[in-house]
Amino acid sequence: MAVTDYRESLKLNRLPVQGLVPETSSSAPATPVEGQLWTDSVNHVLKFWNGTVWKNALERGDHTGTQPASTISDLATTVRAYRLNEFAVPNAAVSFNGQRATNGADPTAPSDLVTKQYADNLRAGIAGVKDPVRAVATVNVNLSALPATISGVTMSGGDSFLAAGQTTGTQNGLYTYGASGGAATRRADADAAGEVMDGTMVAVAEGTEAGTQYIQTAVASGAPGAWTQTWVKYSTGGQTYTADGQGIELTGTTFSLELADATLTKSAAGLTVGLVSVAKGGTGATTAAGARTALGAVGKYAANVPAITGGTPLNVTHGLNTLDIKEPTLREISTGELVGAKFVVVDANTVSVTTAASYAANTFSIVVIG
């Protein structure tokens, strides 16, 4: 039988080959051709020559296309093992879908989020504002056998109240009501050192002190009960005002002036005083003449006289508003000599002057008393 030389290419014409074992060695063939197979006996890996290097057909880096996540058996386990701080930071709002973030640390940077405990601790600090109490006891109460009511409020178990008037000052403080006849316990946020300080405030919801706020003014020195808390009313829910009935009216929240009579008027500009009668210290008039008449006072008119034509009456308006005048006088301005003339009362504000001779203006001055 002839021996076939397989050193030449063998055409199998798509016939399956059974039991084919590629060349196996610890080192790669020296002169491979593209497509040649070789089994690395050291690493036990089948490789092929791509024309440049020996390649492992199973190497991921040489694969193309996509692989569904569902076909990767340990994908979910691997991803879940990563810490959140190892992921890229978000660049948009992150929704918690109505859930809480828990087990947080206290903030250190200005932009850090705060925990509820941190916020509660702040409220319990210096000048902290406590949750309101239902009532405040401003007089001594038996904290071991509580009364049914405090400050007019019928208390229930679990209600909180402020004891501010205890005979034993170290008993003052914030309490939780147990039951009528039972004992009170210090409120959970006011039973340890640092929880009630100088400046701690609490609002009162009900009772005779409803709407007020109380502030603790003593310097703290340990846990509540070891020192005397001093609680004083800080502010009220609104000041009450009462009109004094002496010219001030109060209607609801509006103050206004009371007007005694029609001589007074008020407007947005203020209070205006009108005609005040003589009986109330006024004159009852709007002119000087009217005032003199009302007061019975004597008025005087003095002025230089215009030019006078001899024998012709010259009317002089004096404005004294009275017919009851004394005889006017003429005084020569240059000499001071009083000159005789004829005077006639024309009306309540006018007299006429007649001289025998004619005179230039400002020769005389006239004085009318009335």
C-alpha positions in Angstrom: 0.0 0.0 0.0 1.3 3.4 -1.0 2.0 5.8 1.9 0.4 9.2 1.5 2.6 12.2 2.3 0.6 14.5 4.5 3.2 17.2 4.3 1.2 18.6 1.4 -2.3 20.1 2.0 -5.0 17.6 2.5 -8.5 18.3 1.2 -11.0 16.5 3.4 -14.0 17.9 1.5 -15.9 18.7 4.7 -15.4 15.2 6.1 -15.4 15.1 9.9 -12.1 14.3 11.5 -12.1 12.2 14.6 -9.4 12.0 17.2 -7.5 15.1 15.8 -4.9 16.2 18.3 -3.1 19.5 17.6 0.6 19.7 18.1 1.3 19.7 21.8 4.5 21.1 23.4 5.9 23.3 26.1 7.1 25.8 23.6 5.3 27.2 20.5 6.2 25.9 17.0 9.0 28.0 15.5 7.6 28.7 12.1 3.8 28.7 12.3 1.4 29.6 9.5 -1.9 31.5 10.0 -4.6 29.3 11.4 -2.1 26.7 12.8 -3.2 25.1 16.1 -1.0 24.4 19.0 -1.7 23.1 22.5 0.4 24.8 25.2 1.3 21.8 27.5 2.4 24.2 30.2 -0.8 26.2 30.6 -3.0 23.5 29.0 -4.5 26.0 26.6 -5.3 25.6 22.9 -4.0 28.5 20.8 -4.0 29.5 17.2 -1.6 31.6 15.1 -3.3 34.7 13.8 -0.4 35.6 11.6 1.3 37.7 14.2 0.9 36.1 17.6 -0.5 33.0 19.3 -4.0 33.7 20.6 -6.2 32.0 23.2 -9.6 31.7 21.6 -11.2 32.0 25.0 -9.6 35.3 26.0 -12.4 37.9 26.8 -10.4 40.8 25.4 -10.6 39.4 22.0 -14.3 38.9 22.0 -16.8 41.2 20.3 -20.6 41.8 20.6 -22.6 41.8 23.8 -23.5 39.3 26.5 -26.8 39.5 28.4 -26.4 40.2 32.1 -28.7 37.2 32.8 -26.0 34.9 31.4 -23.4 36.1 33.9 -24.0 34.0 37.0 -22.2 36.2 39.6 -23.0 39.7 38.2 -25.6 40.7 40.8 -23.4 39.4 43.7 -20.4 41.2 42.4 -22.1 44.5 41.8 -23.8 44.4 45.2 -20.5 43.9 46.9 -19.3 47.3 45.7 -19.6 50.2 48.3 -21.6 53.3 47.3 -18.6 55.5 47.7 -16.9 53.4 45.0 -19.5 54.4 42.4 -19.4 57.6 40.4 -21.0 60.6 42.2 -24.5 61.6 41.1 -25.0 64.7 39.0 -28.7 65.0 39.6 -31.2 64.8 42.5 -31.3 61.4 44.2 -34.8 60.2 45.2 -35.2 58.0 48.3 -38.7 57.1 47.2 -40.2 58.1 50.5 -37.7 56.0 52.5 -35.3 57.0 55.3 -31.6 57.0 55.3 -30.5 55.4 58.6 -27.4 55.0 60.8 -25.8 58.3 59.8 -22.9 60.0 61.4 -22.9 63.5 62.9 -22.1 66.2 60.3 -18.7 67.9 60.2 -18.7 69.9 57.0 -21.2 72.8 56.2 -22.8 70.8 53.4 -23.2 67.6 55.4 -26.7 66.2 56.1 -27.8 66.0 59.8 -29.4 63.2 61.7 -32.5 63.5 63.8 -30.4 62.8 66.9 -28.0 65.6 66.0 -30.9 68.0 65.6 -32.5 66.9 68.9 -29.2 67.4 70.6 -29.0 70.9 69.2 -32.5 71.7 70.6 -31.5 70.4 74.0 -28.4 72.6 74.1 -27.8 76.2 75.4 -30.9 78.4 74.8 -32.5 75.4 73.1 -36.2 75.4 72.5 -38.0 72.4 74.0 -41.2 70.8 72.8 -44.2 72.6 74.3 -45.7 71.6 77.6 -49.5 71.2 78.1 -49.5 73.3 81.3 -47.3 75.1 83.7 -47.6 74.8 87.5 -46.6 78.2 88.9 -47.3 77.1 92.5 -46.0 74.0 94.4 -47.5 70.6 93.4 -47.0 67.3 95.0 -44.8 65.5 92.4 -45.3 62.2 94.2 -49.1 62.4 94.3 -50.1 64.5 91.3 -53.3 66.5 91.3 -55.9 65.8 88.7 -55.6 69.3 87.2 -52.7 71.7 86.7 -53.3 75.3 85.9 -56.9 74.5 85.2 -56.1 71.7 82.7 -57.3 68.1 83.4 -54.1 66.1 82.8 -53.8 62.7 81.2 -51.0 60.2 81.4 -48.1 61.1 79.1 -48.9 64.8 79.1 -45.9 67.0 79.8 -45.9 70.0 82.2 -43.5 72.5 83.6 -43.1 72.8 87.4 -41.9 76.4 87.9 -43.1 77.2 91.5 -41.9 74.3 93.6 -41.2 75.0 97.3 -38.0 72.9 96.9 -36.3 74.7 94.0 -34.4 71.6 92.9 -37.7 70.0 91.9 -38.4 72.6 89.3 -38.2 71.4 85.7 -40.0 69.6 82.8 -42.0 66.5 83.7 -44.2 63.8 82.2 -47.5 63.4 84.0 -48.2 59.9 85.2 -51.8 59.7 86.6 -53.9 61.6 89.2 -52.4 60.6 92.5 -49.4 59.0 90.9 -45.9 60.3 90.5 -44.3 62.5 87.8 -41.1 61.7 86.1 -38.7 64.2 84.5 -39.2 64.4 80.8 -36.8 62.4 78.7 -35.3 65.5 77.0 -34.8 67.2 80.4 -33.5 64.6 82.8 -29.7 64.6 82.0 -26.9 67.1 82.3 -26.7 69.5 79.4 -30.4 69.1 78.4 -31.6 72.1 80.4 -29.3 75.2 80.3 -29.4 78.9 81.0 -31.6 80.1 78.1 -33.7 76.9 77.5 -37.2 77.9 76.5 -40.6 76.1 76.5 -44.0 77.2 75.3 -47.2 76.6 77.2 -50.2 75.2 75.2 -53.1 75.3 77.7 -54.3 76.5 81.0 -54.1 79.9 82.7 -50.7 80.5 81.1 -51.7 79.4 77.6 -49.8 81.1 74.8 -46.9 82.1 77.1 -43.2 81.1 77.0 -41.0 80.3 79.9 -37.2 80.6 80.0 -34.8 79.0 82.4 -32.4 81.6 83.7 -30.2 79.8 86.3 -26.7 78.6 85.4 -26.8 74.8 85.0 -24.6 72.7 87.3 -25.2 69.1 86.5 -28.3 67.0 85.9 -31.7 68.4 86.6 -32.6 67.8 90.3 -29.0 68.7 91.4 -29.5 72.4 91.1 -32.4 74.9 91.3 -34.0 75.7 87.9 -35.4 79.2 87.7 -38.2 79.4 85.1 -39.7 82.9 84.4 -42.3 84.0 81.9 -40.4 85.2 78.8 -43.3 86.6 76.7 -47.0 86.4 76.4 -49.2 85.4 73.5 -50.3 89.0 73.1 -50.4 92.1 75.3 -53.8 93.1 76.6 -54.6 96.9 76.4 -57.3 98.8 78.1 -58.5 102.3 77.2 -58.2 104.7 80.2 -61.5 106.5 79.5 -59.7 109.8 79.5 -59.9 110.7 75.8 -58.7 107.3 74.4 -61.1 104.8 72.8 -60.2 101.1 72.1 -62.4 99.2 69.7 -61.0 95.7 69.0 -57.4 96.4 68.3 -57.8 100.0 67.1 -57.1 103.0 69.3 -58.8 106.4 68.6 -59.3 109.8 70.2 -62.5 110.7 71.9 -63.8 114.2 70.9 -65.5 116.1 73.7 -67.5 118.4 71.5 -67.8 119.9 68.0 -64.9 122.3 68.6 -62.5 119.3 68.0 -62.2 117.4 64.7 -59.8 114.5 63.7 -58.5 113.2 60.4 -55.6 111.4 59.0 -53.6 114.6 59.4 -54.2 114.7 63.1 -56.3 116.6 65.7 -57.7 120.0 64.7 -59.0 122.5 67.3 -62.0 124.6 66.0 -63.8 127.5 67.7 -63.2 127.3 71.5 -65.7 129.2 73.6 -64.6 131.9 76.1 -65.9 129.6 78.9 -63.3 127.0 77.8 -60.5 129.5 77.5 -61.0 130.4 73.9 -62.4 133.5 72.1 -65.2 131.9 70.1 -64.1 133.9 67.1 -62.0 133.6 64.0 -60.8 137.2 63.8 -59.1 139.6 66.1 -62.0 141.9 66.2 -64.4 139.1 66.9 -62.1 137.9 69.6 -61.9 141.3 71.2 -65.7 141.6 71.1 -66.1 138.1 72.7 -63.6 138.9 75.3 -64.8 142.5 75.9 -61.3 143.7 75.1 -60.4 147.1 73.7 -58.9 147.3 70.3 -56.7 149.9 68.8 -56.1 150.9 65.2 -53.3 153.3 64.2 -52.2 154.3 60.6 -51.0 157.2 58.6 -53.8 159.3 57.0 -54.0 159.7 53.2 -54.3 163.1 51.6 -57.3 165.1 53.0 -59.3 167.7 51.1 -60.5 170.5 53.3 -64.3 170.2 54.1 -64.6 166.7 52.5 -65.0 163.6 54.8 -62.3 161.0 54.4 -63.3 157.4 55.3 -60.8 155.4 57.3 -61.3 151.6 57.7 -60.1 150.6 61.2 -61.6 147.0 61.3 -62.4 147.0 65.0 -65.9 145.7 64.3 -67.6 147.9 66.8 -69.6 151.0 66.9 -68.5 151.7 70.4 -65.3 153.6 69.8 -63.7 156.4 71.6 -63.2 159.7 69.7 -60.3 159.2 67.2 -57.3 161.5 67.4 -55.2 163.0 64.7 -51.5 163.6 65.4 -49.3 165.7 63.2 -46.4 163.5 62.4 -43.7 166.2 62.1 -44.5 168.0 65.4 -46.5 165.4 67.5 -49.2 168.0 68.0 -52.8 166.7 68.3 -55.1 168.4 65.7 -58.8 168.9 66.0 -61.1 167.3 63.4 -64.6 166.2 62.9 -65.1 162.4 63.3 -68.2 160.4 62.3 -68.8 156.7 62.9 -69.8 155.4 59.5 -70.2 151.7 60.5 -68.6 149.2 62.8 -65.3 149.2 60.9 -65.2 152.7 59.4 -65.0 156.3 60.6 -64.8 159.5 58.5 -62.4 162.4 59.2 -63.1 166.0 58.1 -60.6 168.9 58.4 -61.1 172.6 57.6 -57.9 172.7 55.4 -56.4 170.3 52.9 -53.3 168.3 53.8 -50.9 166.1 52.0 -50.8 162.3 52.6 -48.9 161.2 55.6 -49.2 164.6 57.3 -51.2 163.0 60.1 -51.5 159.6 61.8 -54.9 158.5 63.2 -55.6 156.4 66.3 -59.0 154.7 66.8 -59.8 153.0 70.1 -62.8 150.6 70.2 
